């Protein structure tokens, strides 16, 4: 007579089954490593680990399978194969030199067991099994559909597990895996006490996680599973190094006597005005290159007076030799001779960049924001197309020109700020610069109100209305206008491209016009 245990949803029950005489020496699979008995006690598992589920299913069905297949002659793996597909163990690795990442976790949806951890990279600690399962379930909860489809959508999630003391940032995507389209989640897990720092870095980390997951998805589409994971593991050290650098990147309080607002600085006013103009136009994303760390850090301190407190927490002095880190606002590089940052590194930054060389007292700048975002998107698309191959990435900008161009403009607004600052006593100069930056913000708010008022009376802003607005707000000079648009775009994202136009759309319309001829 066949006895079965109660379904998992019912209260805990225990049923003892006595097998036929021929199986008295058969060892059944169980959760405990030393369980060898002729009596199978089946109870609903307290957790959803794979071993306990296998044990429950087997002990409920073994009598029927035993009579049909003579399982006393099969080993544990062969017996499992009679009922359910083979299982896969998660791969656990160690992240080298991480200072604040608890773990990275790759989870996939299994149609039998639900969320299943495929890969785990431990950082500053080894996560407990309960935390791993909790993050796996939350990352993929509600993501099961009737049929998974391979698409380009990558979704972001953020969870706070106050009961465990962790926070989790997740990227969700679909990719082919083991012969089927599967839903994945890639999770960054860190401790709760890092939350304040993480929230400041969230937009940057989210962007880099998105690009990393996009590469993994391409690897899984173009290569075998094992090769894809090997290539993905090769990408992780650079990602971890970038996160650690961002974590430590905070400027200390400014030593004002060492800035170029002091009387003894070695720079002429034209160079300083050009450097500050470009620094403000590229929304404070600047790299200072010089012969020694003292000169570089002094210039960084000077430009940091134009930053807000959050931007200062995403900037750094030149402390030790290192490479360029995208998405820092202010950073420095020390070189013994004139050098520059590779264009293939600069284009990874989400903002256009200013390069200031203290070797030659020159300023270079990437294209303005509305053109830069188009070039960056085109480069990223080309980069992802050749990710799984050995081909070189084609540059979306003109091959006869560089991404960086010499910058010669000087904004009258900046000239006035520098002139008035140098006329004040030394103790008042720092406060005056901060006050001028607050006035710039207020003027940017006025610009947004002006645009909002005009949009209530017309469908779009033509050139005549924009010219009138610039005259009314005293923004006739192009350099002043670009500075204020950059400030306004921080307050109202997208206003820069709305006012300057989208080059990609313009090119499409121009192509259609020529095709019509």
N, C-alpha and C positions, 0 to 999 in steps of 0.2 A: 504494500500500500504506500502511495507517494504522499509525503508530507512536505509542505512548502511554508515558508515564512510569510509573515504579513507584509503587504506592500510598504515601501519606505514612508509613505505619507501617514500611515497609521501608527498608533502608540507602539513602543518598543516591545517586541515579543521574541521568544526563544523557542525553537523547534529542534528536536533531536531526531536525526534519521540514522537508522542502522543499515549499512550497506550489505549486499549479499556476501556470503562466506568467501568468495573468491577475491574479495577486495579488502580483506582485513588488514593487509600490510601496506595499503596504498596511502601515500601522504598527500593530503589535499592542500592546495594553495591557501594561505591565510595571511592576515595582516602581520601577525607576530612572526619573527624570523624563526623561532624554535617550535612552532606549533606542528606537531606530528601526532595525529590521533585518528582513530578509526571512526569517531563520531564527529559529524559536521554540525556545529552550532551556528546558525545563521541569524543575524540581527541587522536591522537597518544601520548603516554606518553613521557615525556621529559627524564625520566630515566627508567631503566629496573627493577624497584622494583616489587615484586610479586603482591602487592596490585593493582598497576596501571595496570599491565597486566591482572589481573583478571577482573578489572573494564572494560577495553576496550573490552575483549572477551565477557563478559556478555552483555554489552549494545549493542553490534553489533548483538548478537544472541537471545536476550531475547524475541523478538516478536514471532519468530518461536517456541521457547521452551514454551513460555507462552500458545500458542494455543494448543500445544500438551500435556502438562503436568499440566496445571493449576497451574503455579508456584506461584500464589498469595496466595496459601495455604501453601507454604513452607517457611522455614526460610532461612537465608543467606547461612549457611553451606550446607543445602540440595540443594539449587539452584546451588551452585558451583559444587556439586557432579554430577549434570546432564550433565555437559559439560566436566570438566577436573578432574583428580584424586585429592585426598586430598593433602593439602599442609602441610609442616612441618616447624615449627619456629626454628630458630637457638637458641642454648643454649649458654648463656653468663655467664662466671665465672670471678673471680678475682684471679690473681697470687699474692701470698703472698710474701712480702719482696724482690721483684725484684728491682734492682737498675738501669738497663739500657734496659730492654726488654719492648718495647711498647706493643706488643701483640703476642700471638700465635694463629694461625687460621687454622682450618681444613675445607677444601672446597671439595665438591664433584661435579661431573658433572651430571646435570639433563637434560634429553633428551627434556624437554619442555622449561625450563627457562635457560639452559646453566649452567655456574658455579654458585653454590649455597653454601653459607656459612652454614656449619652444626654446628660447635662449634667455639666459640671465647673466648679466655682467655686474658683479659685486664691486662696489667702490670702497668707501671708508668703513663699511661694515658688511656683515653677512645677514641678509634679510631673513627673518623667521618665515616658516612655511605659511603661517596664517596671514602675514602681511602680503606675501606673494599672491596667495589665492584671492585676497580681498582686492588688491589692485587689478588683478586679471579680470575678476568678475565685473568690477565697476567700469573698467575701460571698454569692455565689450557688451555691457548690459544694454538691452534694447536694440542691439544691432543685428539681430537675426531676422532675415527676410525669407520670403518663400523661395527665392532663388538668387544666389549671389551673381552679380554681373560685373565684368571687368570694366571699370570706368576710371576716369582721371581724377575723381573727387578725393580729396584728402581733408578730413575733418579734424578739428582740434577740440580737446576737452581739458578741463582742469578740475581736480578734486582735492578737497581737504579732508583728511582722515584724523579728526581730532582725538578719537579714541585710541589710535595707534601712534599718533605723533608724527605723521608724515603728510606731505603734499605730493601730488602727482600731476604732471603735464603729459598729455597723450596726443598722438597723431594716429588717426584711423585710416586705413586704406584697404583695397582689395588687390590681390595678386594671385597668379597661378602657383600652386604648391602641391607637390605629390599628386599631380594629375588632375587637380580640380581647382576651381576658383574659390579662394578662401578669404575671409575677413581677418585682418591683422590689426593689432594695436602695438605701437612702439611707445614705451613709457619712460619718462624721466622721474625718478623717485628721490626726494630729498627730505631732510628732517624739517619739522615745523619751525624750529628757531631760525631757519634760513629764509623764512617767508618774506620778510621785509625786503631783503636783498633780491630775492627771486622776482618779486612783483615789479621792482624797478627794471629788471633785466628781461621781463616776460616777452615784450615784443621782439627783442633781438633773439632770444632763445627759441621762441616759436618759429621765427623765420628760418633759423639754421636747422631746427628739427625737421621742418617741412622739406628743406633741400636734401637732408640726409635720408629721409624716408622716400623721397622721390627717386633717389639713387637706388635704394634697396628694391623698390618696386621694379625699376628697369632691370636690375640684376636678375630678379626672379623671372622676368618675362623673357630675357634673352639668354640666360645661362641655366645650367642644371642647378638643382637646389643646393647641393654641397658647394659648388663653385660660387654661387651667388652669396652664400653666407660667408665664405672665405673672403670675397671681395669686400663685403660689408664690414667685416672685422678689420680690414685694412684702413677703412675710412674713419673708424671710431677714435683712434688716438688724436687725430687733428681736431675732432669735435670736442673731446674732453679737454684738450689743451686750451681751446678757445674759451670754453666755459670757465675754466680755472683762471684764465687771464682776466676775463670780465669780472669775476668775483673779487679779485684783488685790486681792480682799477678804481682807485678813489684818490682825488687830489687832496693834499693837506691844506691847511689855511695858507693863504698867500703871504709871502714875504714881500711887502710892497716896495721896500727900498731896492730890491733886486730887479724890479720890472722896468720896462722902457718908459714908464711915466716918471722915473727919477731923472734928475738933471744930468747924470753922468753916463747915460746909455750911449753906445757907439753907432746908433742907426740914424739915418737922415729921415726927415718927416715924410718925404715922398714915399719911401719904401714902407714906412709904418702905415701910412694912410692906405696904400695899395694892399698891404697884408690884412689890415682890419676889414677893409671893404670886401675882399674875397672871403674872408673868414665868416662875415655876417651873411653874405650871399649864399654860401654853401651850408647855411644853417648850423654853423659852429663845428662842422666836420673838417678838421685840419690836422695835417701831419707836419711837424717841424723837423727839418734835417740839418744837423750842424756838426762841427768838428769835435765837440766835447759835450759831456752831459750837463755841465754848469750853464753853458750858453743856451743849450736847448731847453733846459728846465726853466731858466729865467724868462725865455720867450713864451713858454707855455703858461707860466704864472701871469704874464701880461695879458695874454689872450683870454685867460680864464676869468678875468674881471667882467667879460661880456657874457658869461654863462649864467644860467640859473642854477639853484642848488642841486637839482636832480641831474643836470648835465655835468656838473662837477663830479658827481659820483660815478660817472661813466667816462672819466678821463684819467690819464695817468702820466706821471713823470717818467723820464728815461732813467730806469734803475739798473738794468742789466741788459746786455746785448740780446735782442730778440727781433722777430720779424713784425711786419705790419699786421695789426689785428683789425678786421673790418668791424664797423659799427661802434667803435669808440669815437667820442667827440674830439678830444684832444689827445694826441700822443706824439712821442718823439723818437727819432732814430739818430744814432751817432755813426758817422762814416768819416774815414780819414781823407777822402777826396769826394768830389762832387758825384752824387749818385741819386737814384730815383727809385720809387716804388714801382714794381712791375704792374702793367696795366691789367694783367689777368688776375691780380690780387685786388686792385682798387675797385674793379667792377663788381666785386662781391658785396661792397658796402651798399646799404639801402639809400644812402644820401650821397649827393655829389661831394667831391673832396677838394680841398685846397692843399697844395704842397708849397711850403715856404722853405727856401734854401738859404741858410745862413752862410754857406760857402760863397755864393755868388750874389747874395742879397736880391734874389729874384722870387717871383710868385707865379705859380702855375695853377690852373683850375680845370676840372672836368666840365663838360657842357652843363648849361643851366638845368635846373631840376626837371622841367617838363620834357626836355630832350633826353636827359640822363636816364630817366625811368624807362623810356622806350628802348634805349640802347641796352640797358641792363636786362630787360625782359628778353630781347632778341638773343643776347649772349647766353643767358641761362637756357633758353630753348635749344640753342645749338649745342651747348655743353652737355645737356641731358641726352641728346640724340647720339652722341659719340661716347657716352659714359662707359658702356660695356665693350668698347673697341679701342684700338690703339691710334685712331685718327686724331689729327690736331683739330682744335675747335676753331672754326672760322670767326674772324672778328666782324661784328656788325658795323663798326665804324670804318671810315675810309682808310684803305691801306696806305695811302700816301700821306696821311695825317696821323697824329697821335691822339689818344684819348685825352691826354693832358695838353693844354694850350697855354702859351704865355698870357698872363693877365696884366693888362695895362690900365684898366679903368680905376678911377678914384671917385668915390661918392662925396659930393659936397657936404652931405650930412655927417660923414665920418671926419672930414677935414675940420668942420666946426666943433665936433666933440673933442678932438685932439687939441685944437687950439685953445679952447676954453679951459680944458683940463690943465694944460701946462701953465696957464696964467694964474691958477689958484695956488694957495699954500700947499705944501706937500701933504699935510694931514687931512686936507679936504678932498683930495683928488680921487681916492677910491670911492668915497660916497657919491661924488658927482657922476662918475661913470655908471654906478649902479642906478642912480636916478635917471640918467639918460636912457638906459635900457628899459626902465619902467615906462618912460614916456613913449618909447618906440612901441611897446606893447599896447598902450592906450591908443596910439595913432593907428595901429593895426586893427583894433576893435572899431575905430571910427571908419576905416576902410570897409570892413565887413558890413557895418550898418548902412553905409552908402550903397554898397552893392545890393543888399537886401531891399532897400527902398526902391532902387531902380528896377529890380526884377518884379516888383509888384505892379509895375505899369507897362511892362513889355515882356515878350517871350525870351529875348536874348539881348545881350549888350553888344552893340556894334562899336566900331572904332571911334565914332564921333562921341558917343557917351563915355567911353573909356578915357578919351583925351580930355573931355571936360572934367571928369572925376580927378584925373591926375593934376590938372591945373588948380582945381578947388582945394586939393589936399597938399599942394606944393610938392608934387612928385614928378615934376617935368623931366628931371634928369633920370636916365634909364637906370643907372646904378642905384640911386635912391629907391626907385620903384621896385627893383628886384629884391632889395633888402627888406622892404616892408611886406612884399608878397611872401617872403620866406617866414617872417614872423606871423603873418596872418594864417599861413598854411598849418602852422603848429596849433593854432586855435581852432581852425576849421579845415581839416584835411580835405584836399581836393580843390581848394580855391585857386591854387597856383596854376594847375593845368587848365582850370576853367577860364582863367583870365589870359593865359598865354597861349592856349590852344594845345591840341594833341598832335604832334608831328606825324604819328602813324595814320591818324584819320585824314590829315591833310594830304599825305602821299597817296592814300587810296582814292580820294576825291580827284586829285590831279591825274592819276592813272586813268580813271574813268573818263575824265574830260578828254584826254588824248585819244583814248579808244573810240570816243564818239566822233572824232574827226576822221 
